[in-house]
Amino acid sequence: MSPTIDPVTTTQTMPSQTSVVIIGGGIIGLTAALALSERNIPVVVLEKGRIAAEQSSRNLGWVRKTNRHLFDIPLAQAADRLWAEMPERVGADVGYRQAGIMFVGRNEAQMAMHESWINSVQGLDLNSRLLSRREIEQMVPGGQEAWAGGIFTASDGRAEPTLASSAIARAAMAKGAVIIENCAVRTLVRTGGKVSGVLTEQGEIRCDQVLLAGGLWSRRFLGNEGVSLPTLPLICSVMRTRPMEGPTEIAVGAPDFSFRKHHDGGFIVTQRGALDACITWDHVLLSRQYLPAIRAQRHVMRLSIGKEFFSDLALARRWKPGAVTPFEKDRIRDPQANPNLNEEALRNLRAAWPVFQQAQIAQAWAGTIDITPDSNPVIGPIAQIPGLTVATGFSGHGFGTSPAAGQLAADLLTGSTPIVDPAPYSFKRFA
């Protein structure tokens, strides 16, 4: 069962032309649309299913800088500022709370990794600090586990995935953006080699530029256009408890569970140390590019091969303009939550903080994350196709950085001074 998204009434009529078409109505596409509409640039968002119905509403809602790559921190810092401004900007509560994020470690090896990260970001004024076992007990009381220590960043926080995308979509539409659901983009239209429009299942829209923010689906769309984007799917299982008294407002990540407060008074819980990796043909095609990542993260991935392999294989990888596409056959990817992983998470959490013995599960779901070989997104132009920009491959970090990532994409589309240096996110790094 997927999370219930705050409903939005979108547009039914498709315009014949616009300045920018955004493919994908997830959190990245919507934040980019908001940034463009605020600049009075005509923009149309085309979503094959419903806005934010896939990973944008299924993620954990964490907004963090802790343990990010050094070059990725400026984007996360910009996102902090934009999240804090978002309620006033969109005229609605998006659930943003700057309550801090804590990671706890069981042994010296885990603490050495936290210490190494702290040392690597000295001078960035993140206010991150290492914690002793006693400090963890003071900040998150009632624990029973003998933690070796932890790391805490008070300026990290959380927002609500089921509220934020809807509020951003409404604000973008109020400023002139057009958002159309249940309208898949089939192919790009090019004139003289440059993008001049998109062909959808409802007809053609002429435009000057296209932003592809299709998440999981971006690789397949680009593949049909002759561009290989190296992303693979991983599935994260999540659950939400009913409202309960908890130990803290701080989001806490342990090696084999995590929890954070939900806006209704419950908690969002996951098995932080395990993700389902259901083998697809792309795992075979991209195996060489992913070998270092697989070796480094093999303890996290629960590899399996089953019906997902064959259902994915049945979806076309090439199609002609006007043909029915995979995006129309699979409008909303809705994987089943893995009950074993959720049970592991809850068991581990209850052992560490016994107050969760009283937790009652209200809902469980899963979401599919698109992972790149270096776990960092691609935000920038595709040189082979002038007029096409991508913002995809966020590797599970997209929601937290989305306000800044969407603005960066808008900056690149309009030739404005970018909010952060886009060089680390260039598609060229995979050449």
N, C-alpha and C positions, 0 to 999 in steps of 0.2 A: 504494500500500500504506500503510495507516494504521499509526501506532506501536502497539506492543504494550503494552496497559495491564495493570498488575498486577491479576490477577483478584480479584473480590469476589463472594461468595455473598450475594445479596440475598433479599428476602422474596417468597414466592409468593402468599400469601393477603392479599387486600385488606380492610382493616377497613371497617366501615360508617360510622364517624365518627371525627373527630379535632379538635384545636383549629386547627391550621394545615396546609393543603395547599401544598406547593411544586411548581410545575410546572416541571420541568427538572432533570435530575440532572447538570448540569455543575458546575464548581468553585464558582460563586457559590451555586447552590442547595444544594450540599453544605456549604459553610462556614456558610450561614445555618441549615441543619438542625443542624449541630453546636452552634452558639451557642444555638439554641432548646432542644435536648435537654439541654444543660448547665444550663438553667434549669428543667428538669423540665416543659417544655411539650410536650404530645403533638404530633408532627409526622409527616406522611407526605410523602415525596418520590416523585413520579410521573415516570418517564422513558419517553419514547416508544420509545427504542431501548436502548442500553446506557449506563451512567453514564460521563461524560467522554469519550464516543466521538467527539465532534465537536471543536470548537476547543479545548476544555479540555485535550485530550491532544496537540494538534497545534501549539501555540504554541511560542515560543522559550524560555520559562522564565525570562525576565528579570524581576528584581524591582528596579525603579528609581524614583528620584525625579528624576534628571537630565532636564532639558528638559520637565518637566511644567508645565502651567499653574500659576500661583501658588496659585490657590484649590484645586487638586487635590493639592497637596503634603501637607497634613495627613492625607489618606486614605492616601497612600503612606508617610508616616512611621509611621502607626499599623500599616500592613501590615508594615513592617520589624520592629516589635516582636513582632507576632503570628507572623510567620514564624520568628523566632528561638525563640519559645516552642513552636512547633508540634510538634517531635519529642517533647518531654515530654508535651505535651497529648494527642497521639494515640498515644503509645507506639510510634512507628515513625519511620524515617528518611524524610524527604520530599525529600531531596537539597538542602536549603537550605545555601548557602555564601555568606558575606558577603565575596566576593573582589573586589568593586569592578566598576564599569563605566566604560569609556573610550570617548569619541567622538573621532574624529580628523577634521581638516579639511584640504582640499587648497589652499584659497586664503583670502585675507583676508575675502572676503564670508562664507564659512562660519564663519570664526573670529569675525567681528563678531557673528554670531547667538549663538554660545556666550558671548561676552563680555556681550552684552545680557541673556542669561538669568542669568548669574552676578550681574550688577548688580541684577536684579529680585528675587533671593531673598536679598539681604544681610540678615542678622539672623535667619535661620531655622536657623542652625547645621547646615547640611548638609555642611560640610567639602568642598564642591566647589571645584575649583581648575583654572585654566587651565594647560596644559602646553606646553612648548617642544618642538621637534623632538628635541632631545637627551634630554629627559626621556622622551619616547615610546620612543626607542631603548633607554634604560636599563630601562624597565618592561616593554617587549615587544621583546626583542632579536631581531636577525636580519632586520630590515625593510630593504627596498630603496627605498621611496618617500620622496620629499622632502616630508613633511607640513609644512603651514604651522603646525600646532600641534594642540592637542586640549583636551579637558575631561575631568576625572576626578573621580568620587565614590567614595571608598573604602567608604562604608557601603552602596552598592548591592550587589546580589548576584544569585543565581539559585536556582531550585529545579527539581525534575524533574516535569514534567507527567504522566508516566506512572506516577509513584509517589504524588504528593501527593493527588490526588482519591481514590484507592483507600484510602489511609490515613485520610483524613478521613471517608470513608463508613463504614469499619469502626468508627471511634471514635464516630461519631454513632449507629450502630446499637447499639453496646455501651451507650450511654447512653439507649436507648429509642426512637430514631427508627426509622421503618419506611421502607424504600426498595424500590420496586417498579419493575422494568425491563419493557420491552415493554408498556407500558400508557399509551397516549396519552390526554390529557385532551381531550375534544371541545368542551365548552362549560362556562361557569359556570352555576351554579344560583342564582337570586335569589329572595328572599322579601321582599316589601315594598320592592323596589328595592335591597336589600342582599344581598351575597354570603352564601349559606347552604350552599354546597356546590359540588362539581364533578361533571359527568357524564363518565365515562371509557368507553373501549371495553369495560371489564369491569363497568360499573355505576356507581352513584352513591356518592360519599362526602360525608357531611354535615360541615361545618366552620364555624368562626367567621370565619376569614380565609384568604385565598389570596395567596401570593407567586408572581408570574410571573417566572421566571428562565430564559426559553427561548432566550436568545441570538438567533441568526439567525431563529428561528421566532416570536419575540414579536410582531413586526409583523403577521404573518398571523393569529395568535390574537386579538390585540386588534382587528384590523380586523373580524373576525366579530362582535365584541362592540360594534361601533360606535365604536371609538376609533382614531384615526389616529396611529400611532407612526412618526416619520420616520427610518427606518434603511434603509441600502443595503448590499448584500454586496460585499466585496472578497476576493480569493483570494490567500493567501500560500503560495508554494512553498518547501519546506524540505528539507534533506538532512542525514544523519548520517554521519560518517566512521567507519571502523573505528578501534580504539584506535591511537594514535600519539603520538610525542613532539611536544609543541607548544611555542609560545613563551611561554605565560603561562596563569595561572589566571584572569586578568582577562577579562571579556567585552568585546569590542571591536566598535564600530560605525563603519564608514566610509561615505562617501556611496553606495557601490555594492556593499557586502557587509557581513556581520557574522559573527562567530563567537564561540562560548563553549564551554567545556569541558563534556562530557557525563559522567555519573557512571560510565560504563563505560570511560572513558579516550579516547574519540573526541571529535569536535567537532560541534556543531550549527551549520550554515552556511545563510545565506540571502542573496538579492539584496536588500539593504536599500533600494535605491533604486527598486524596481519591484514593483507589485502588479497582478494581473490584475483588470480590471473588466469582467466579462462582462455586457453590457447585458441588463436585464430590463424588464418593464413598469413596475416601481417606479421605474426611472430616469427614465421619462417622467413618471410621476405626480408625482414629487418634484423634478423638475429645477429649479424656481425656488428651492426652499429650499437646494439644493446648489450653486448657481452660484458663490458666493464660494469654497466649498471646492474646487470643480473648477478654478477659475482659479488658486488658490494651489497646488494639488497636481497639476496636469495633467502635470508632468514625471515624476511617480511612477506614474501610472495607465496601464496598457496596455489601452486600450479595445478591445473586440471584440464582435461580435454573431454568434451561432451557435446551436447546438442548445440551449444553456442558456436562451436567450430563449423557445424554444418549450416546453421541458420545464417551465419555471417558469410559463408561461402556461397549461399544462394542469392545474396544481394549483388547486383551487378557492380562491376568496377569500371566499365565503359558503357556509354550510351550515346545515342545520337540526339541532336537538338529536337525537342518535341516528344521524345520518348518518356514513358513513365520511369521515374528514378527511384533509387533506394529510399530517398527521403520521404516519398509518398507512401512507400510500403511499410516504413517503420517511423512513424511520425514522432512518437515519444518513447525513447528507450527506457524501459521500466524493469530493471533486473530484480530478481527476488533477493531479499535479504538472506544472508547466511546465518541460520539460527545457531549453529555451532560457534561461530565467531562472536555473536552477540552474547551467548551464554558464557563464553570465556571471559569477555570483557566485564560482564556483571559479576561473575564469580571473583575475578581478580580485584575489582573495585570494592566489593563487599569485604574481602579479606583485608584490604588496606584501610578502608574507612567503614567500619561496621554500621554507621548510620544508614548506609544504603541497603541494609537488610530489609528495611521497610519499603524500598522502592517497588512500585508497581509499574509495569511497562504499559504505556498507553498506545504506542505505535512503533513499528519497525519498518525500515525501508533500506534501499540500497541505491547507489548512484554510480555511474561510470565516469571515470576520470581519464582524460587524455594526457598521456605522459610522453615527454620528449626524452632523448638520450641523456641530456644533462639536467633534466627536471626544471628547466626554465622555459618561459614562453617564447613564442615568435611574435614580435610586434614590429611591423615594418612592411615596406613594399616588396613585391615579387618582381624582380628585374625582368624575367622572361615575359611578363604580362603587364605592360605599362597601364597604369590606371587601377591596378589591383593592389590593395594593402591587406595584410592579415593581422589578426590579433587572436591567437589561439595557442593551444598546447600549454596551458597554464599549470598542468601537473598537480592539481589539487590546491593551488594557491590563488586561483583566479578571483574568488569572492573577496578575500581580504584586500587584494590590491586593486580591485575593479574600478573604483573611482579614478585612480591615477592611470591605470592601464587604458581605460576608455578615453580619458583625456589625452593621453599620449598618442593614441591612434588618431584622434581628432586633430591633434596638432600636426601630425605627419600628413594627414589628408589635405590640410589647409595651408601647409607651408609655414605654420606659426612656429615660434620658438618652442621647442619641446619642453614639457614639464620636467623631464629628466633626460639624461643622455640615452638615446635609443640604441647605441652601438651594441651593448651586450645582448640585445634581443633580435639582432639581425638574422634573417633567414640564411644569409651567406655562410654562417658558421657551420652549417650542415653540408656545405658543398663538398 
